């Protein structure tokens, strides 16, 4: 079965950096669109960054120039490098996968359990 497991979250001061990882298994990883979403209590889940098989990465305006999405197909792992973090970046971050490109739109087929990021 498809499994997505996030790691790398934690607490960091404003201006700092974190790198999130998402280990994927149970499907043909390299052929799927992958993305990072985030959610804070009481708000809708927000698309942060997405990367397809052939498409260029997509980013939310709020993180453009600070976050970088990448993936290593040899390790079936998705990454999100987060630099110049701000308190408003605090959220639960989720990894998601879909058989075709969805960009930052919700409705991804598979989701991880999330990893918490707190910026103070």
TABELNOR-V430015 format. One record per pair of residues at least 12 apart in sequence whose ideal C-beta (glycine too) atoms are under 8 Angstrom apart, sorted by sequence separation. I is the first residue (numbers start at 0). J is the second residue. D is the distance in Angstrom with one decimal. If there is no record, write none. Layout:
# TABELNOR-V430015
i->I j->J d->D
i->I j->J d->D
This chain:
# TABELNOR-V430015
i->7 j->19 d->4.3
i->21 j->33 d->7.4
i->34 j->46 d->6.4
i->35 j->47 d->4.5
i->47 j->59 d->5.4
i->56 j->68 d->5.1
i->67 j->79 d->7.4
i->68 j->80 d->8.0
i->95 j->107 d->3.6
i->96 j->108 d->6.7
i->97 j->109 d->7.2
i->6 j->19 d->7.2
i->7 j->20 d->5.0
i->34 j->47 d->7.5
i->35 j->48 d->5.0
i->46 j->59 d->6.0
i->66 j->79 d->6.1
i->67 j->80 d->4.4
i->79 j->92 d->7.1
i->96 j->109 d->4.4
i->5 j->19 d->6.2
i->6 j->20 d->5.1
i->21 j->35 d->7.7
i->34 j->48 d->6.5
i->35 j->49 d->7.6
i->45 j->59 d->6.6
i->48 j->62 d->6.8
i->66 j->80 d->6.7
i->95 j->109 d->6.5
i->5 j->20 d->7.0
i->6 j->21 d->7.8
i->34 j->49 d->3.8
i->47 j->62 d->5.7
i->66 j->81 d->5.2
i->67 j->82 d->7.8
i->95 j->110 d->5.2
i->5 j->21 d->5.1
i->6 j->22 d->7.5
i->19 j->35 d->6.9
i->33 j->49 d->7.0
i->34 j->50 d->7.3
i->65 j->81 d->6.9
i->66 j->82 d->7.3
i->94 j->110 d->7.3
i->95 j->111 d->7.3
i->4 j->21 d->6.9
i->32 j->49 d->6.4
i->33 j->50 d->5.6
i->65 j->82 d->5.4
i->77 j->94 d->5.9
i->93 j->110 d->5.7
i->94 j->111 d->4.1
i->3 j->21 d->5.6
i->4 j->22 d->4.8
i->32 j->50 d->7.2
i->48 j->66 d->5.7
i->50 j->68 d->5.0
i->65 j->83 d->4.6
i->93 j->111 d->5.6
i->3 j->22 d->7.4
i->32 j->51 d->4.6
i->47 j->66 d->6.6
i->48 j->67 d->7.8
i->49 j->68 d->7.0
i->50 j->69 d->7.2
i->62 j->81 d->7.7
i->65 j->84 d->7.6
i->93 j->112 d->7.8
i->3 j->23 d->5.5
i->32 j->52 d->7.1
i->48 j->68 d->3.9
i->50 j->70 d->6.0
i->93 j->113 d->4.8
i->2 j->23 d->7.1
i->31 j->52 d->7.6
i->92 j->113 d->6.3
i->1 j->23 d->7.6
i->2 j->24 d->4.9
i->30 j->52 d->6.0
i->32 j->54 d->7.8
i->91 j->113 d->4.3
i->92 j->114 d->5.5
i->1 j->24 d->7.4
i->2 j->25 d->5.3
i->29 j->52 d->7.1
i->91 j->114 d->7.2
i->92 j->115 d->7.6
i->1 j->25 d->4.1
i->91 j->115 d->5.4
i->92 j->116 d->5.5
i->0 j->25 d->5.1
i->1 j->26 d->5.0
i->90 j->115 d->7.9
i->91 j->116 d->7.7
i->61 j->87 d->7.6
i->62 j->88 d->7.5
i->90 j->116 d->6.1
i->50 j->77 d->7.6
i->89 j->116 d->6.1
i->88 j->116 d->6.5
i->89 j->117 d->5.0
i->89 j->118 d->5.0
i->88 j->118 d->5.2
i->89 j->119 d->8.0
i->48 j->79 d->6.2
i->87 j->118 d->7.8
i->47 j->79 d->7.1
i->84 j->116 d->7.8
i->86 j->118 d->5.0
i->35 j->68 d->6.4
i->85 j->118 d->6.1
i->86 j->119 d->6.5
i->34 j->68 d->7.8
i->84 j->118 d->4.6
i->33 j->68 d->7.8
i->81 j->116 d->7.4
i->33 j->70 d->5.9
i->35 j->77 d->7.6
i->29 j->72 d->4.3
i->28 j->72 d->6.5
i->33 j->77 d->4.7
i->35 j->79 d->4.8
i->59 j->103 d->6.3
i->45 j->90 d->7.8
i->47 j->92 d->7.3
i->57 j->102 d->4.9
i->54 j->100 d->5.3
i->57 j->103 d->5.6
i->28 j->75 d->4.3
i->53 j->100 d->8.0
i->52 j->100 d->7.4
i->54 j->102 d->7.8
i->44 j->93 d->7.1
i->51 j->100 d->4.0
i->39 j->89 d->7.0
i->24 j->75 d->6.4
i->37 j->88 d->7.8
i->39 j->90 d->4.8
i->49 j->100 d->7.7
i->51 j->102 d->8.0
i->22 j->74 d->7.9
i->23 j->75 d->4.7
i->38 j->90 d->5.8
i->39 j->91 d->7.5
i->49 j->101 d->7.0
i->22 j->75 d->6.6
i->23 j->76 d->7.0
i->37 j->90 d->3.8
i->38 j->91 d->5.4
i->49 j->102 d->5.1
i->22 j->76 d->5.4
i->23 j->77 d->6.8
i->37 j->91 d->6.6
i->49 j->103 d->5.5
i->21 j->76 d->6.5
i->37 j->92 d->4.9
i->38 j->93 d->7.0
i->48 j->103 d->7.7
i->20 j->76 d->5.7
i->21 j->77 d->4.1
i->36 j->92 d->7.3
i->37 j->93 d->7.0
i->46 j->102 d->7.2
i->47 j->103 d->7.5
i->20 j->77 d->7.2
i->21 j->78 d->7.5
i->35 j->92 d->6.0
i->36 j->93 d->4.7
i->46 j->103 d->2.9
i->20 j->78 d->5.7
i->21 j->79 d->8.0
i->35 j->93 d->7.0
i->46 j->104 d->6.8
i->19 j->78 d->6.7
i->35 j->94 d->6.2
i->36 j->95 d->5.9
i->46 j->105 d->7.0
i->18 j->78 d->6.1
i->19 j->79 d->4.2
i->34 j->94 d->7.6
i->35 j->95 d->7.5
i->18 j->79 d->7.0
i->33 j->94 d->7.1
i->34 j->95 d->4.8
i->44 j->105 d->6.2
i->18 j->80 d->5.1
i->19 j->81 d->7.0
i->33 j->95 d->7.1
i->34 j->96 d->7.8
i->18 j->81 d->7.0
i->33 j->96 d->5.4
i->34 j->97 d->7.7
i->16 j->80 d->7.2
i->17 j->81 d->4.9
i->32 j->96 d->7.0
i->16 j->81 d->6.2
i->31 j->96 d->4.8
i->32 j->97 d->4.8
i->16 j->82 d->4.7
i->31 j->97 d->6.3
i->32 j->98 d->7.5
i->16 j->83 d->7.7
i->17 j->84 d->6.7
i->31 j->98 d->6.0
i->32 j->99 d->6.2
i->34 j->101 d->7.1
i->16 j->84 d->6.7
i->28 j->96 d->7.9
i->30 j->98 d->7.5
i->32 j->100 d->4.5
i->34 j->102 d->7.7
i->14 j->83 d->6.1
i->15 j->84 d->5.4
i->32 j->101 d->5.6
i->34 j->103 d->6.9
i->36 j->105 d->7.4
i->14 j->84 d->6.7
i->26 j->96 d->7.2
i->32 j->102 d->7.9
i->13 j->84 d->6.3
i->23 j->94 d->7.8
i->36 j->107 d->7.8
i->13 j->85 d->6.0
i->11 j->84 d->5.8
i->13 j->86 d->5.9
i->19 j->92 d->5.7
i->21 j->94 d->3.4
i->23 j->96 d->6.4
i->34 j->107 d->6.4
i->19 j->94 d->7.8
i->32 j->107 d->7.9
i->38 j->113 d->7.9
i->37 j->116 d->7.6
i->26 j->109 d->7.7
i->8 j->92 d->6.3
i->5 j->92 d->6.7
i->5 j->93 d->7.0
i->5 j->94 d->5.0
i->21 j->111 d->6.0
i->3 j->94 d->4.8
i->3 j->95 d->7.3
i->3 j->96 d->6.2
i->1 j->96 d->7.0
i->19 j->114 d->6.2
i->19 j->116 d->7.6
i->17 j->116 d->6.2
i->15 j->118 d->7.4
i->11 j->116 d->7.7
i->13 j->118 d->5.7
i->3 j->109 d->5.9
i->5 j->111 d->4.6
i->8 j->114 d->3.3
i->9 j->115 d->7.7
i->11 j->117 d->7.4
i->12 j->118 d->7.3
i->13 j->119 d->6.8
i->1 j->108 d->8.0
i->3 j->110 d->6.6
i->4 j->111 d->6.0
i->5 j->112 d->6.8
i->7 j->114 d->6.3
i->8 j->115 d->4.8
i->9 j->116 d->7.1
i->10 j->117 d->4.5
i->11 j->118 d->5.7
i->12 j->119 d->6.1
i->1 j->109 d->4.7
i->3 j->111 d->3.6
i->4 j->112 d->7.4
i->5 j->113 d->6.1
i->6 j->114 d->6.1
i->8 j->116 d->4.9
i->9 j->117 d->7.3
i->10 j->118 d->7.8
i->11 j->119 d->7.8
i->5 j->114 d->4.1
i->10 j->119 d->6.8
